[in-house]
């Protein structure tokens, strides 16, 4: 347990370095690291780690090494240039506990640029907020964790436990970036991921399944539309059936010890729709990319079977699809939900850190999204904490992170590192 004097020195160092932290965050947010374009972000992280004297491991992800691991989801894009970057700090003598600090640098597409008040990749600070795609989810948290480590050093201290600082990709679609660190052999006594959680600790989170409906119709000229089969309207028939499955799963969620507190924890989303070739032709095809959540303890494979059964039953009650059944493809996440369990020691360390900054006890968050914590907790029993700043409009327009919460969460992260790993006077 660190002393009050050490804690004060660390939090003061966070304040002293906060302007530099924000400048680095702006530089990070300014990089448009959408899927397949994360390389410049990984270059930046690698440079920042090398400047600080960390051992840097920078490698290309090989999907053939990951496809048989628990939690792997199919990757449909070219990730041949996709990389993971890990910086390792090794203390002279490892007397403290080890820690993984992880952030993801991939961001979701910005959407129509004219619907943003400010350009998504030209970060703006105003009214105590930083705006930009990824400012909240989760580039500010990644840079915050790095500056939390800087604060410990600036306070004249060094951790006494091994630390792996990990920057990963594919968090928003498959999770193979985080999975690649485990395949590479990185382990620790605990993991901490500073996702934006409104300064709450994620207690339980959903899993996610991505799938694609491939619907085929029968094209004719629209003047004789009744003799054809419209693939787009047929796809809507399937979507309505899946909305009923969503309702059934939400009823089932009422028995979950954490998610029963939420009104609608299971969310189904038809997120991308493509179809047809000509406005005056009955469309011959329609593809719909979908996302649905599942709860901790639910079997991914069993939920896949339920999705297939739902789609098949809906097709049987459709004039055209009954003889031309749609195809379901698994297109990304095949992820289990995760509960934070067997984590009394790291939670106690974090509670002390949180209380020193915020006062009182940290609130739990029942999270209807997912994070990479699941890989560490489920695959290797590494207790994985997720806590970070407040913000809004993640995956939406005018995304922002609240800077006061970012300052406080950086302080709590720094104190947690000191509590968990231990610190000693730097030489």
C-alpha positions, -999 to 999 in steps of 0.1 A, spaced: 0 0 0 15 33 -10 18 62 14 -2 94 12 29 113 3 36 90 -26 0 93 -38 2 131 -36 34 132 -56 19 110 -83 -14 129 -87 5 162 -88 27 148 -116 -5 139 -136 -16 175 -132 18 188 -143 18 166 -174 -18 170 -184 -13 196 -211 13 173 -227 -11 144 -223 -38 163 -241 -14 173 -269 -5 137 -274 -41 126 -274 -49 152 -301 -21 138 -322 -35 103 -317 -71 112 -325 -60 131 -356 -49 98 -372 -79 83 -391 -73 47 -379 -104 30 -392 -103 -7 -400 -72 -16 -421 -56 19 -416 -43 15 -380 -6 14 -390 2 51 -384 -13 49 -349 8 18 -341 38 37 -354 31 65 -330 26 42 -300 59 24 -309 78 57 -310 63 69 -277 73 36 -260 108 37 -274 113 73 -263 105 61 -227 129 32 -228 105 3 -231 113 -29 -249 91 -28 -280 76 -58 -297 59 -49 -330 46 -78 -351 22 -85 -379 -9 -106 -369 -10 -141 -384 -46 -153 -383 -36 -189 -389 -21 -188 -354 -53 -175 -338 -82 -193 -356 -83 -222 -331 -82 -200 -300 -112 -194 -277 -130 -162 -287 -117 -160 -323 -141 -144 -348 -138 -146 -386 -120 -116 -401 -133 -107 -436 -109 -79 -444 -72 -80 -453 -52 -78 -421 -19 -87 -437 -6 -53 -426 -23 -54 -392 1 -51 -363 2 -54 -325 26 -33 -305 36 -41 -269 61 -22 -248 75 -40 -218 89 -24 -187 110 -48 -166 120 -37 -131 155 -44 -119 140 -69 -94 105 -81 -98 91 -79 -63 57 -64 -73 28 -79 -92 28 -77 -130 2 -58 -151 -11 -56 -186 -23 -21 -197 -41 -23 -229 -59 1 -253 -72 -3 -289 -63 22 -316 -89 12 -342 -120 34 -345 -153 30 -363 -161 49 -395 -171 86 -391 -201 85 -413 -212 115 -434 -187 142 -426 -213 170 -431 -232 157 -401 -203 165 -377 -201 199 -362 -163 197 -364 -142 174 -386 -139 140 -369 -101 137 -374 -93 173 -365 -97 171 -328 -111 202 -311 -110 211 -274 -139 233 -262 -160 237 -231 -140 211 -212 -143 184 -238 -122 170 -266 -142 162 -298 -131 137 -325 -136 102 -336 -119 80 -311 -114 108 -286 -136 88 -262 -135 53 -276 -107 49 -267 -76 69 -277 -78 92 -247 -77 62 -224 -47 46 -241 -27 79 -240 -39 84 -204 -25 50 -193 9 60 -209 9 93 -190 -1 75 -158 31 56 -161 49 89 -169 35 104 -137 50 77 -116 84 84 -132 80 121 -128 73 116 -91 108 101 -88 95 65 -86 96 33 -106 72 3 -105 86 -29 -90 64 -52 -112 66 -61 -148 43 -40 -171 32 -48 -206 17 -17 -224 -3 -31 -253 -18 -13 -283 -41 -35 -303 -64 -34 -334 -97 -51 -344 -113 -44 -310 -143 -30 -327 -149 -61 -349 -133 -93 -339 -108 -88 -310 -80 -107 -328 -55 -79 -318 -59 -87 -281 -60 -124 -289 -27 -121 -307 -10 -108 -275 -20 -139 -256 -9 -162 -285 24 -143 -283 28 -153 -247 21 -121 -228 6 -127 -194 4 -108 -161 -12 -110 -127 -39 -86 -138 -51 -66 -168 -64 -31 -168 -82 -16 -198 -91 21 -197 -122 21 -219 -146 50 -214 -169 37 -186 -182 69 -171 -157 64 -142 -173 31 -132 -159 -4 -130 -173 -29 -155 -188 -57 -134 -204 -77 -162 -205 -72 -200 -223 -88 -229 -208 -109 -256 -215 -102 -293 -223 -122 -324 -219 -106 -359 -237 -123 -388 -248 -115 -423 -281 -124 -439 -277 -132 -476 -312 -130 -492 -319 -137 -529 -350 -127 -548 -363 -130 -584 -357 -100 -606 -383 -87 -630 -392 -53 -645 -411 -33 -619 -442 -31 -641 -448 -68 -634 -434 -67 -598 -460 -92 -586 -444 -120 -606 -410 -114 -591 -396 -116 -555 -382 -86 -538 -350 -95 -519 -350 -63 -499 -385 -66 -485 -378 -103 -479 -348 -93 -458 -371 -70 -437 -393 -101 -430 -362 -118 -415 -353 -87 -396 -387 -87 -379 -383 -123 -369 -349 -115 -354 -364 -86 -335 -388 -112 -319 -357 -133 -310 -343 -102 -294 -374 -99 -273 -372 -135 -262 -336 -131 -252 -344 -100 -232 -370 -120 -213 -344 -146 -206 -320 -119 -193 -345 -112 -165 -329 -141 -146 -293 -129 -149 -280 -116 -115 -266 -84 -131 -285 -77 -163 -319 -82 -147 -314 -46 -134 -315 -33 -170 -347 -28 -190 -333 -39 -224 -298 -54 -222 -299 -75 -254 -297 -53 -284 -301 -65 -320 -290 -42 -347 -292 -46 -385 -262 -23 -391 -254 -25 -428 -278 -31 -457 -269 -35 -494 -291 -47 -522 -305 -43 -556 -291 -30 -588 -317 -8 -605 -346 13 -592 -369 -1 -619 -360 -37 -613 -373 -59 -585 -341 -65 -565 -325 -99 -569 -303 -97 -538 -300 -81 -504 -272 -85 -477 -278 -74 -442 -250 -72 -416 -263 -77 -381 -251 -76 -345 -268 -91 -315 -256 -93 -279 -255 -124 -256 -251 -126 -218 -222 -140 -198 -226 -178 -195 -246 -181 -227 -230 -204 -252 -219 -188 -285 -226 -220 -304 -260 -225 -289 -270 -189 -297 -258 -193 -332 -281 -223 -335 -310 -202 -322 -303 -175 -348 -302 -201 -376 -334 -216 -363 -351 -182 -362 -341 -173 -397 -351 -207 -410 -386 -205 -394 -392 -171 -407 -382 -182 -442 -407 -211 -441 -435 -186 -437 -425 -165 -466 -439 -170 -501 -405 -169 -519 -380 -177 -492 -397 -210 -482 -383 -225 -514 -352 -202 -516 -339 -201 -481 -314 -173 -471 -279 -179 -461 -264 -169 -427 -227 -161 -426 -207 -154 -394 -189 -122 -402 -170 -110 -371 -175 -112 -334 -182 -146 -319 -176 -134 -284 -187 -146 -250 -199 -123 -223 -176 -117 -192 -181 -112 -155 -153 -98 -134 -147 -126 -108 -119 -138 -86 -104 -103 -86 -104 -93 -50 -68 -83 -49 -67 -60 -79 -101 -46 -70 -89 -37 -35 -59 -20 -50 -81 -1 -74 -106 8 -47 -78 25 -27 -67 44 -59 -102 54 -67 -110 66 -32 -79 88 -31 -90 106 -63 -128 105 -64 -137 98 -27 -159 69 -18 -163 36 -35 -163 30 -73 -197 22 -88 -203 -10 -107 -213 -9 -144 -234 -35 -161 -222 -30 -197 -243 -36 -228 -212 -34 -250 -181 -56 -249 -144 -51 -242 -112 -71 -247 -112 -80 -210 -130 -112 -219 -99 -128 -235 -78 -124 -204 -104 -134 -179 -120 -163 -198 -90 -177 -216 -63 -174 -189 -81 -165 -156 -63 -132 -155 -86 -108 -136 -93 -79 -160 -105 -46 -148 -121 -20 -171 -124 16 -160 -121 49 -177 -133 84 -184 -167 99 -192 -178 110 -227 -206 106 -252 -215 99 -288 -192 69 -292 -199 54 -327 -219 86 -333 -215 121 -345 -195 147 -324 -179 121 -302 -162 136 -272 -144 128 -239 -149 149 -208 -115 163 -198 -121 166 -161 -130 129 -159 -100 121 -181 -77 139 -156 -92 121 -127 -93 87 -144 -56 91 -153 -48 98 -117 -67 68 -105 -49 47 -131 -15 59 -120 -23 52 -83 -37 18 -92 -4 9 -110 15 21 -80 -7 1 -56 -7 -31 -77 28 -32 -90 45 -15 -61 69 14 -65 104 23 -52 126 53 -55 141 57 -89 179 57 -90 
